Amino acid sequence: MVITNITYRKSAKMRNNGSMLVLAVSAIFILSILGLGILTLAYGTSLRSVQLRNETAAKLAAEAGYEKAISLMSSKDDVLSWLGSAPGDDAARVEKGSGQLTSGPNSPNIDYDYSISFDRFDNIHPVYKIEATGKCSLIKRTITAFVTQRIGGWEMGICEVPTGSTQTTKVLFTGDDDVGSMPIHINSNKKSDDSKIDIPVDNANRPFFRELITMEESRYKSGRNSDKYAGIMDVFDGGIYFNQPENRITETGGGSIQKKVDRFLNSTHNKFRFYSGNGKKPTALAAGYLPEYKMPAVQLEFFVDTAGSIGKVRITNNCTVCCVDGSGYDYKLAPDPTNTYERYPVYAFHYAYDSLSEIYNLADTYVKQQAEKPTGSLVSTEAGGQIYVDGNVIIGGEIDENGNVRIPKPCPASIKGKVTVVATGNIWIVSPAVYHGHQDISSGFAVPAIDNPNILGLFSVNGVVKVVDAGLSINVPRDPNDNDLPRVFTDPNGIFRYQPICLQEPSQGKIYLRRLPEPMVVQASVTVGGGGWGVENVFARLERKTVNNLVLAGSITEVIQGLVASSIGEAGFKRHYYFDKRLQNGILPGDIWFQSKYIPIKGGWADTRYNDSDAPSPSL
């Protein structure tokens, strides 16, 4: 074949057309692969996006279930009783619930369910298990949390002091008192003007709050954006939270209190249940001297044996307390529904019959409370002392100038052990209550060291917990045959002899006195269901010139605030309150807490994509 230029050009053109075709086909193939890859990637991204959305929705639903469970627990008087976890209780031991976040034709169902159960005790604190599962499409997310009550420092139903049967007045926090080392929670005063703050501060003499403050009230005025706290936020160095759950000690009808008291009573040894209202009484007091009222009481004197190794308590049943009319602010809650508060008679001195006293090792009062898990197995708290008195209690007694009790021979008047005292009536503190062992004095006053194992709980169900006006003991009546001796009362048969408990002052005409030391130190966790913590007879106080400082190292829970001093500092005490952080570790026997806020324990939170009922309980 003869190749001409024309033939060559035709052949080259055919070869070029073929190459272009191959290139075009290759490009289409490559683009198809890329397109398929992009489509696959887009589909995967879209699928992953949907999956992430569902996982997020499931997690949010699980958290909503957890919050619902926490809210339900916070609304209950006593969660342990509510769950029916007491031994032999037939109530349901697991509380279950469910809810839905969203649903509709164009959105997936987002649901949650939760369960609440008792898990175990952390020392004496009940620990509860919350398991909440959120579901969105095929995705599940489960939260498992172990929670316990938050332990507060100073918790008030309202931050006001009664001035009458239905009236109260605000008491300012000032820089003269040291209360800044105590975390404070205050319930909303729903009767007050919403434009006023519920933690009144003296602007001319500002306090300094070094610990966290929590308030049930809002920071803002009702229906307005005005900030009530704008002018004093700088005093809350430890922070302040608003819109917090209320302390349930103010529960209408005493539901919160009574359920806890019943559980305490049922677990207390019979030997340490006292009914002071049924005891023997002395003959009628003679007229013509100050005391106007007589009330029965049980006296508890804590001390350590002379070797300093064994904590003991002397218990004197059937004491007779002689009372007088209190000063203007000695009020407690009134049983009469037409009144809110009533003035009650305050302590002057008391009579006791020594031969009716018994001395016990404090460890004799120890018991272990029990509760039942959903599986039916029983678990117990750590051992702690429990004493129950249906009536009034006197804490302390005769002490000499060195702080030693006079039983049976001079012994240190201190508390060695763990014990909670529950009284249906008043608890009067007539001498210092101080723990045996290590003390932290960095603040200038005695505060229990973090390694101190001893603790005292004082819980008045329907009364008050007050430091007495020791000066009123000068009114002890004299023996009609010897003016230097106190009058002693006997029954008609001359058998039961009651003598006034106070010290004779030979330098003052042998009058009988009980003087409080300076400072007056009370180390205890104080709970007041019938009123407030404080001191009696403030404005007429005979001790006002000799006692200047009241130290409370522990915690305070009270329905209303009790008065400690006059507003102008002419009478009463300066407050020095320090939070005993050991209480957060469950050292106090009896589970006597009324704060409704529950928080996860350390390490007590797990979040898994799928249900995991076998997840282990975290150790405490």
C-alpha positions in Angstrom: 0.0 0.0 0.0 1.3 3.3 -1.0 1.1 5.8 1.9 0.4 9.2 0.8 0.1 12.4 2.8 -3.6 12.1 2.7 -3.6 8.5 3.9 -1.2 9.4 6.7 -3.3 12.3 7.8 -6.5 10.1 7.8 -4.7 7.4 9.9 -3.4 9.9 12.4 -6.8 11.4 12.7 -8.3 8.0 13.5 -5.6 7.3 16.1 -6.3 10.7 17.7 -10.1 10.0 17.8 -9.5 6.7 19.5 -7.2 8.2 22.1 -9.8 10.9 22.9 -12.5 8.2 23.2 -10.4 6.2 25.6 -9.6 9.4 27.6 -13.2 10.4 27.6 -14.3 6.9 28.8 -11.6 6.9 31.4 -12.5 10.3 32.6 -16.2 9.3 32.8 -15.2 6.2 34.7 -13.0 8.1 37.1 -15.6 10.8 37.6 -18.2 8.1 38.2 -16.0 6.5 40.9 -15.4 9.9 42.5 -19.0 10.7 42.3 -19.9 7.4 43.9 -17.3 8.0 46.5 -18.7 11.5 47.2 -22.2 10.2 47.3 -21.1 7.4 49.7 -19.3 9.9 51.8 -22.2 12.2 51.8 -24.5 9.4 52.7 -22.2 8.3 55.5 -21.8 11.8 56.7 -25.6 12.2 56.7 -26.0 8.9 58.4 -23.4 9.8 61.0 -25.0 13.1 61.5 -28.4 11.4 62.1 -26.6 9.0 64.5 -24.9 11.8 66.4 -28.2 13.7 66.6 -29.9 10.6 68.0 -27.1 9.9 70.4 -27.2 13.5 71.6 -30.9 13.4 71.9 -30.7 10.1 73.9 -28.1 11.6 76.2 -30.2 14.7 76.8 -33.2 12.5 77.5 -31.2 10.4 80.0 -30.1 13.6 81.7 -33.7 14.8 81.8 -34.6 11.5 83.4 -31.9 12.0 86.0 -33.1 15.5 86.8 -36.7 14.3 87.1 -35.5 11.6 89.6 -33.6 14.2 91.6 -36.6 16.6 91.6 -38.8 13.8 92.8 -36.4 12.9 95.6 -36.2 16.5 96.7 -39.9 16.7 97.1 -40.1 13.9 99.6 -40.1 14.2 103.3 -37.7 11.3 103.9 -36.5 9.4 100.9 -35.4 6.3 102.9 -38.9 6.0 104.3 -40.5 6.8 100.9 -38.7 4.0 99.2 -39.9 1.6 101.9 -36.4 0.5 102.7 -36.9 -0.1 106.4 -36.6 -3.7 107.4 -40.0 -5.4 107.0 -41.6 -2.5 105.1 -43.8 -3.8 102.3 -43.7 -0.6 100.3 -42.1 -0.6 96.8 -38.3 -0.5 97.1 -37.7 0.9 93.6 -39.5 4.0 92.3 -39.8 4.1 88.6 -41.0 6.7 86.1 -40.8 7.8 82.5 -41.3 10.8 80.3 -41.0 12.1 76.8 -39.1 15.1 75.4 -40.5 15.3 71.9 -42.7 13.3 69.5 -44.4 14.0 66.2 -44.8 12.9 62.6 -41.6 14.7 61.4 -39.4 14.0 64.5 -38.3 10.8 66.2 -39.7 9.9 69.6 -37.3 10.9 72.4 -38.2 9.1 75.6 -36.6 8.5 79.0 -37.3 6.2 81.9 -35.6 6.2 85.4 -35.5 4.2 88.6 -34.6 5.3 92.1 -33.5 2.8 94.8 -31.6 2.6 98.0 -28.0 1.3 97.5 -26.1 1.4 100.8 -24.9 3.6 103.6 -21.8 5.8 103.5 -21.1 5.7 107.3 -24.6 6.9 108.3 -25.6 8.7 105.1 -28.0 6.8 102.8 -26.7 6.5 99.3 -29.3 6.1 96.5 -28.9 4.8 93.0 -30.5 6.6 90.1 -30.5 4.9 86.7 -31.9 6.9 83.8 -32.1 5.8 80.2 -32.7 8.0 77.2 -34.0 6.6 73.9 -34.0 8.1 70.4 -34.7 5.8 67.5 -32.5 2.8 68.0 -30.0 4.6 70.2 -30.0 4.3 74.0 -27.9 6.3 76.5 -27.8 5.3 80.2 -26.8 7.4 83.2 -26.0 5.6 86.4 -25.5 7.9 89.4 -25.0 7.3 93.1 -26.3 10.3 95.1 -26.5 11.4 98.7 -27.8 14.5 100.5 -25.7 17.6 100.5 -24.8 18.5 104.1 -25.1 22.2 104.8 -23.7 24.5 107.4 -26.3 27.0 108.7 -29.7 26.5 107.3 -32.7 28.7 108.1 -36.4 28.4 107.3 -36.5 32.2 107.4 -33.7 34.7 108.3 -35.9 36.6 110.8 -36.6 36.6 114.5 -40.2 36.5 115.9 -41.3 39.6 117.8 -44.9 38.5 118.5 -47.5 35.8 117.8 -47.5 36.6 114.1 -44.7 39.2 113.6 -41.0 38.8 112.7 -38.2 41.2 112.2 -35.0 41.0 110.2 -31.7 40.6 112.0 -28.7 42.1 110.1 -25.5 40.3 109.4 -22.7 42.5 110.5 -18.9 42.6 110.4 -18.8 42.3 114.2 -19.8 38.7 114.1 -17.7 35.9 112.5 -20.3 33.9 110.6 -18.4 33.9 107.3 -16.8 30.5 107.9 -20.3 28.8 107.9 -22.0 28.0 104.5 -25.5 29.4 104.7 -28.8 28.4 103.1 -32.0 30.5 103.6 -35.5 29.5 102.5 -37.6 32.2 100.8 -39.6 34.3 103.2 -42.8 34.0 101.1 -44.6 36.5 103.3 -42.1 39.2 102.9 -41.9 42.0 100.3 -40.3 40.5 97.2 -38.4 43.7 96.7 -36.3 43.0 99.8 -33.5 40.5 100.0 -33.8 37.5 102.4 -30.3 37.8 103.8 -30.2 41.3 105.3 -26.7 42.9 105.4 -25.7 45.9 107.5 -24.3 48.2 104.8 -22.5 50.4 107.4 -20.7 47.4 108.9 -20.6 44.7 106.2 -19.9 41.1 106.9 -17.6 38.9 104.8 -19.0 35.5 103.7 -16.1 33.2 103.0 -18.3 30.1 102.3 -21.0 29.4 99.8 -24.4 31.1 100.3 -27.5 29.5 98.7 -30.9 31.1 98.6 -34.4 29.8 97.7 -35.4 33.2 96.5 -34.7 34.7 93.1 -32.0 37.3 92.6 -34.5 39.6 90.9 -37.8 41.2 91.9 -41.0 39.5 90.9 -42.0 40.3 87.3 -39.1 42.7 86.9 -35.5 42.6 85.9 -34.3 44.7 88.8 -31.4 43.0 90.6 -32.0 43.1 94.4 -28.5 42.0 95.2 -26.5 44.3 92.9 -25.3 46.5 95.7 -24.0 43.7 98.0 -22.6 41.0 95.7 -19.1 41.9 96.8 -19.6 40.5 100.3 -20.2 36.9 99.0 -16.6 35.9 98.5 -17.5 32.2 98.6 -20.2 32.6 95.9 -24.0 32.8 96.1 -26.6 30.6 94.3 -30.2 31.6 93.8 -33.4 29.5 93.1 -32.2 26.6 95.2 -34.4 23.8 96.8 -35.8 24.7 100.2 -34.7 23.1 103.5 -37.6 20.8 104.4 -37.5 21.4 108.1 -40.3 23.9 107.6 -42.6 21.2 106.1 -46.2 21.9 107.0 -47.5 19.4 109.6 -44.0 18.3 110.5 -44.0 15.4 108.0 -40.3 15.6 107.3 -39.4 15.8 110.9 -41.7 13.1 112.2 -40.7 10.5 109.8 -37.0 10.9 110.6 -37.8 11.0 114.4 -39.9 7.8 114.1 -37.0 6.0 112.4 -34.6 7.3 115.0 -36.9 6.2 117.9 -37.5 2.7 116.5 -33.7 2.0 116.3 -32.8 3.4 119.8 -32.2 1.0 122.6 -35.2 0.9 125.1 -32.8 1.7 127.9 -32.1 5.0 126.3 -35.6 6.1 125.6 -36.8 8.5 128.3 -40.3 9.9 129.0 -39.5 12.8 131.3 -43.1 13.9 131.5 -44.0 10.8 133.5 -41.3 11.2 136.2 -41.8 12.0 139.9 -42.1 15.7 140.8 -41.1 17.5 143.9 -43.6 19.2 146.1 -45.0 22.6 145.0 -42.5 25.4 145.0 -42.9 28.0 147.6 -44.2 31.4 146.5 -42.3 34.6 146.8 -39.3 34.1 144.6 -38.7 34.4 140.9 -39.4 31.0 139.3 -43.0 30.8 138.0 -43.0 27.6 136.0 -41.9 24.0 136.5 -41.0 21.6 133.7 -39.6 18.1 133.8 -36.4 17.2 132.0 -33.6 14.7 131.6 -30.1 15.8 132.3 -27.1 14.5 130.3 -23.6 15.2 131.5 -20.8 14.1 129.2 -17.4 13.5 130.6 -14.2 11.3 130.3 -12.9 9.1 133.0 -9.9 10.2 134.9 -7.7 8.0 132.7 -8.9 10.0 129.7 -9.7 6.8 127.8 -13.4 6.1 128.1 -16.3 8.5 127.2 -19.1 8.5 129.7 -22.5 10.1 130.2 -24.4 10.5 133.5 -28.1 10.5 132.9 -30.4 12.0 135.5 -34.1 11.4 134.8 -37.0 13.3 136.4 -35.2 16.6 136.9 -37.4 19.6 137.6 -36.6 22.8 135.6 -37.6 26.1 137.2 -38.5 28.6 134.5 -39.3 32.3 134.2 -40.9 34.5 131.6 -38.4 35.1 128.8 -37.4 38.5 127.4 -39.1 40.0 124.3 -37.6 37.6 121.8 -37.9 34.2 123.4 -40.4 32.6 121.0 -41.0 29.2 119.4 -43.6 27.8 117.0 -47.1 27.8 118.5 -49.3 24.7 118.5 -52.3 27.0 118.2 -53.1 27.3 114.5 -54.4 30.9 115.0 -50.9 32.0 116.0 -47.6 31.4 114.4 -45.3 31.9 117.4 -45.6 31.8 121.2 -43.4 33.1 124.0 -42.1 30.2 126.1 -40.7 30.2 129.7 -36.9 30.2 129.8 -34.6 28.2 132.0 -33.6 29.6 135.4 -32.1 26.6 137.2 -33.0 23.0 137.9 -33.3 20.4 140.7 -32.1 16.9 140.4 -32.0 13.9 142.7 -28.5 12.4 142.5 -29.5 8.9 143.5 -31.7 8.6 140.4 -28.6 9.2 138.2 -26.9 6.4 136.3 -23.5 6.5 134.6 -23.0 4.7 131.3 -20.1 4.3 128.9 -21.2 6.4 125.9 -20.6 3.3 123.8 -23.6 1.6 125.6 -25.8 3.9 123.6 -24.4 2.7 120.2 -26.7 1.1 117.7 -26.7 0.5 113.9 -29.6 1.6 111.8 -30.6 -0.8 109.1 -32.2 -0.6 105.7 -33.1 -3.1 103.0 -31.9 -3.0 99.4 -34.2 -3.9 96.5 -32.6 -7.4 96.5 -33.9 -8.0 100.0 -30.5 -7.9 101.7 -30.0 -5.8 104.8 -27.2 -3.2 105.2 -26.3 -1.3 108.3 -24.9 2.1 109.2 -21.7 2.4 111.2 -22.4 2.3 115.0 -23.3 5.5 116.8 -25.0 6.6 120.0 -28.7 7.4 120.1 -30.6 8.9 123.1 -34.3 9.8 122.8 -36.2 11.9 125.3 -40.0 12.5 125.1 -39.7 15.9 126.8 -36.9 18.4 127.7 -33.2 17.9 127.9 -30.5 19.6 129.9 -27.0 19.3 128.4 -24.2 19.8 131.0 -24.2 20.4 134.7 -21.9 21.4 137.6 -18.4 22.2 136.5 -15.6 23.7 138.6 -13.4 26.6 137.7 -11.1 24.2 135.7 -14.0 22.9 133.6 -14.2 19.5 135.4 -17.5 17.9 136.2 -18.1 16.9 139.8 -19.1 13.3 139.1 -18.1 11.0 140.7 -14.9 12.9 141.3 -13.4 15.7 139.1 -13.3 14.5 135.5 -12.8 16.4 132.3 -16.2 17.7 131.0 -15.8 16.6 127.4 -17.5 14.4 124.8 -15.6 11.2 123.8 -17.7 9.2 121.3 -20.4 9.7 118.7 -24.0 10.4 119.9 -27.2 12.1 118.8 -29.8 13.3 121.3 -33.4 13.7 120.1 -35.8 15.5 122.3 -39.5 16.4 121.7 -39.1 19.5 123.9 -36.5 22.1 124.6 -32.7 21.4 124.8 -31.1 23.7 127.3 -27.3 24.0 127.3 -26.1 24.9 130.8 -22.3 24.4 130.4 -19.8 24.1 127.5 -20.0 21.1 125.2 -16.6 20.4 123.9 -15.1 17.3 122.1 -12.3 15.3 123.6 -9.2 15.1 121.4 -7.6 17.3 118.8 -8.8 20.9 118.4 -7.9 23.4 115.7 -7.4 26.8 117.3 -6.2 28.6 114.1 -9.3 30.8 114.2 -8.6 31.8 117.8 -11.3 29.6 119.1 -11.6 25.8 119.6 -12.9 24.0 116.5 -12.7 20.2 116.2 -9.8 19.1 114.1 -10.5 17.1 110.9 -9.2 13.9 112.6 -11.2 14.3 115.7 -13.5 11.2 115.9 -16.1 12.6 118.4 -19.4 14.2 117.5 -22.6 15.4 119.2 -26.0 15.9 117.6 -28.7 17.9 119.3 -32.2 17.7 117.7 -35.2 19.4 119.3 -38.4 18.2 117.5 -40.9 20.7 118.8 -38.9 23.0 121.0 -35.7 25.1 120.9 -32.0 24.6 121.5 -30.7 27.4 123.6 -27.8 28.5 125.8 -29.3 29.5 129.1 -28.9 32.7 131.1 -26.8 31.2 133.9 -27.2 34.3 136.0 -30.8 33.4 136.7 -29.6 30.7 139.1 -29.2 33.4 141.8 -32.9 33.0 142.3 -32.5 29.5 143.9 -34.8 29.7 147.0 -33.1 29.4 150.4 -33.7 26.9 153.1 -36.2 28.4 155.6 -34.0 27.3 158.5 -30.6 28.3 157.1 -30.3 31.2 154.6 -26.9 30.1 153.5 -28.3 26.8 152.1 -30.5 26.2 149.1 -34.0 24.9 149.7 -34.2 21.1 149.2 -37.5 19.5 148.1 -38.8 16.1 149.2 -41.9 14.2 148.4 -44.6 13.8 151.1 -42.8 10.8 152.5 -39.5 12.5 152.6 -37.9 10.0 150.2 -37.0 11.8 147.0 -34.6 14.7 147.6 -34.1 17.3 144.8 -31.2 19.8 145.1 -30.5 22.8 142.8 -27.7 22.1 140.4 -25.3 25.1 140.6 -22.2 26.3 142.4 -22.1 28.2 145.7 -20.2 31.5 145.7 -18.7 31.9 149.2 -17.5 35.4 148.4 -21.0 36.6 147.5 -23.0 35.7 150.6 -23.0 32.0 149.6 -25.6 32.5 146.9 -25.9 29.8 144.3 -24.7 30.6 140.8 -23.9 29.0 137.5 -21.5 31.1 135.5 -20.6 30.5 131.9 -17.0 30.7 130.8 -15.5 33.1 128.3 -15.8 32.1 125.5 -18.8 29.9 125.7 -18.0 27.0 123.3 -20.6 24.6 121.9 -19.4 21.9 119.5 -22.4 20.2 118.1 -24.7 19.7 115.1 -27.8 21.6 116.1 -31.2 21.0 114.6 -34.3 23.0 115.8 -37.7 21.9 114.7 -39.7 24.2 116.9 -37.9 27.5 116.6 -34.3 28.7 116.5 -30.9 28.2 118.0 -29.5 31.0 120.2 -29.4 32.2 123.8 -32.2 32.9 126.2 -33.2 36.1 128.0 -31.1 38.3 125.7 -32.3 41.8 126.8 -32.6 41.0 130.5 -29.5 38.7 130.5 -27.6 38.7 133.8 -24.6 37.2 132.1 -24.2 40.0 129.5 -21.3 41.6 131.3 -19.2 38.5 131.8 -19.7 36.5 128.5 -18.9 38.1 125.2 -18.3 35.4 122.7 -20.4 32.4 121.7 -18.6 29.8 119.6 -20.6 27.2 117.7 -18.5 24.7 115.9 -20.7 22.3 113.9 -23.9 23.1 112.0 -27.2 24.7 112.5 -30.6 23.9 111.1 -33.5 26.0 112.4 -37.1 26.9 111.4 -36.6 30.5 112.4 -33.6 32.4 113.5 -33.0 32.6 117.2 -31.7 35.8 118.8 -28.1 35.9 120.1 -27.6 39.6 120.8 -29.3 42.9 120.7 -28.9 44.9 117.5 -26.8 47.5 119.1 -24.5 45.0 121.0 -25.5 46.0 124.5 -26.6 42.5 125.5 -25.9 38.9 124.5 -23.0 37.5 122.6 -20.9 37.9 119.5 -21.4 35.0 117.1 -18.5 32.9 116.0 -19.8 30.1 113.9 -17.6 27.5 112.2 -18.8 24.7 109.9 -17.6 21.2 111.0 -16.6 19.8 107.7 -16.4 16.3 109.2 -20.2 16.2 109.0 -19.9 15.8 105.2 -18.3 12.4 105.8 -21.3 11.0 107.6 -19.9 11.1 111.2 -23.2 12.0 112.9 -25.5 9.1 114.0 -29.1 9.1 113.2 -29.4 10.5 109.6 -31.0 13.7 110.9 -30.8 15.9 107.8 -33.5 18.1 106.1 -31.6 19.6 103.2 -33.5 18.5 100.0 -30.6 18.8 97.6 -29.0 15.6 96.4 -25.6 15.4 94.7 -23.5 12.6 93.2 -20.9 11.1 95.5 -17.3 11.1 94.5 -16.9 8.8 91.5 -20.6 8.1 91.5 -21.4 9.0 87.9 -21.3 6.8 84.8 -22.5 7.5 81.3 -22.8 4.7 78.8 -24.2 4.4 75.3 -26.1 1.2 76.1 -27.8 -0.1 79.2 -25.2 -1.6 81.5 -27.0 -2.9 84.6 -23.9 -4.7 85.7 -21.9 -1.5 86.2 -20.1 -1.8 89.5 -20.9 0.6 92.4 -18.1 3.0 93.0 -16.3 2.7 96.3 -16.6 5.6 98.8 
